[in-house]
Amino acid sequence: MRWPLRNQIMFPMIGVMLVTLLAVSALNANLSGRRVKLQIERQLRGVTSTLSNSNFPLTPAVRRQMSGLTGAEFVVGESPAGLISSLDRIGDLPLQTKPQPPAALRLGPTVQISGQRYFHTVVELRRRGEAPASLHIVYPERSYRDALQQAALPPLAIGAVAVLLVVAFAAAIASRVADPLGRLQRQVGRMADGNFISMPLPDRNDEVRDLSESVNRMADLLSRYEDEVRQSERLRTLGQLGGGIAHQMRNAATGSRLAIEMHQRDCRPEETCDCLAVAKRQLTLMEKQLQRFLRLGKPCAGPLRDIDLAAVVDGCLPFVAPYARHLHVALQWETPDGSFVVAGDPDALEQMFLNLVLNGIEAAAHRDAAARSIGQSDKVVITLARRDAKWIVLTVADTGPGPNDSVRPQLFEPFVSAKPDGTGLGLAVGREVAEQHGGEIRWHRRDKMTCFQVELPAVCVEKTRVEIAGR
């Protein structure tokens, strides 16, 4: 049987507090009753002592005053014929009861007089100048019960109020603990259904908040794992469906390039033109792109070697220059001074750079007319610099409007593209290559230009030379 956590907290707490309060209230009521009885007995002993030490006559008026002060009835005498009493009727009063000393006065057993119950006790009364007599003291049981009720009801009432407060307090505590746990349970249920949205954190900084933060972290991790699984599944599907097509296209591009080379060898030098060279470079670029497509998701082939990034840029620009001229986009690049050596795979680095430059050319060429009216020309600026002694930064900046807001959060994910004819693989390949080389890629807007920066760990050339010399 299901027993909710709220009940597990509330009911035991209420039970313990209820038993405790009832026990305390009952104990207080019992002690109050004993105090009432002791107070009555102390008052009666005081009256008896006063009667013993005085010589005034015990007239009916005196006995009535004594009865009004103490609430008790006093009977003096040894036989019904000689009784001096403040009661109208004596009834079955046990007159032969042995008297006790005044100092030991206690409320005795109850007797019935005139249809009412009284506590009866007998004390020895010794007055100066008179013979000893028995003083019968009868105290109304109803007066005792009234006094007891007045003494016991306040503790019981306080206990009842305390029980209600404890019940409300226990219910509040159970709700404060169970409600956040209930929200956590619902959040975990949503995560089990595939909804990995983070839940709001509780206001109180306690263990439940820590647990909520852990659940949110787990939701974020599961969301990333889901994205990675989907990405891997897309890449696997892409490899299965497109591998054969890409292989055939690569073979066709290789055959076309070889045919152009053979045609160039057969032609006289004066008959050749730049168009054949451009076509051959474009076919070579197609081969490289298809080769990289076939290796998508795989580690870099072969061991890494020292490569000068400036040389990589110089070697790749002839492949993209005709495309830039066709779209009227200017390429700005100046070979920097110094060494920019990294450890990497040249084919992978060339593919990464080509993807970034081609994206920049297309973005700059597709600016709207309002942006061109300000006088800024369409261009792609390529720079290479050192961030410090350990890192080299390759920057490709274009004058395009930048990525759409809809694709910015997943810009480097495969198959994410806002271009009608885009595949969404260029930046994904670029990120994969950068990460395989121990670096990273990021983008930002600066001076109305979109900048993609690739940071790669630099190779210390002087140290390499020393090692080679030592060998």
Sequence and secondary structure as in RCSB ss.txt:
>XXXX:A:sequence
MRWPLRNQIMFPMIGVMLVTLLAVSALNANLSGRRVKLQIERQLRGVTSTLSNSNFPLTPAVRRQMSGLTGAEFV
VGESPAGLISSLDRIGDLPLQTKPQPPAALRLGPTVQISGQRYFHTVVELRRRGEAPASLHIVYPERSYRDALQQ
AALPPLAIGAVAVLLVVAFAAAIASRVADPLGRLQRQVGRMADGNFISMPLPDRNDEVRDLSESVNRMADLLSRY
EDEVRQSERLRTLGQLGGGIAHQMRNAATGSRLAIEMHQRDCRPEETCDCLAVAKRQLTLMEKQLQRFLRLGKPC
AGPLRDIDLAAVVDGCLPFVAPYARHLHVALQWETPDGSFVVAGDPDALEQMFLNLVLNGIEAAAHRDAAARSIG
QSDKVVITLARRDAKWIVLTVADTGPGPNDSVRPQLFEPFVSAKPDGTGLGLAVGREVAEQHGGEIRWHRRDKMT
CFQVELPAVCVEKTRVEIAGR
>XXXX:A:secstr
    HHHHHHHHHHHHHHHHHHHHHHHHHHHHHHHHHHHHHHHHHHHHHHHHT  S   HHHHHHHHHHHS EEE
E SSGGG EESSS   S  TT   B GGG     EEEETTEEEEEEEEEE  TTS  EEEEEEEEHHHHHHHHHH
HHHHHHHHHHHHHHHHHHHHHHHHHHHHHHHHHHHHHHHHHHTT        SS SHHHHHHHHHHHHHHHHHHH
HHHHHHHHHHHHHHHHHHHHHHHHHHHHHHHHHHHHHHHHHS GGG  HHHHHHHHHHHHHHHHHHHHHTTTS  
SS  EEEEHHHHHHHHHHHHHHHHHHTT EEEE   SS  EEEE HHHHHHHHHHHHHHHHHHHHT  HHHHTTS
   EEEEEEEESSSSEEEEEEEE S    TTTSTTTTSTT   STT  S HHHHHHHHHHHTT EEEEEEETTEE
EEEEEEEB  HHHHHHHHHH 
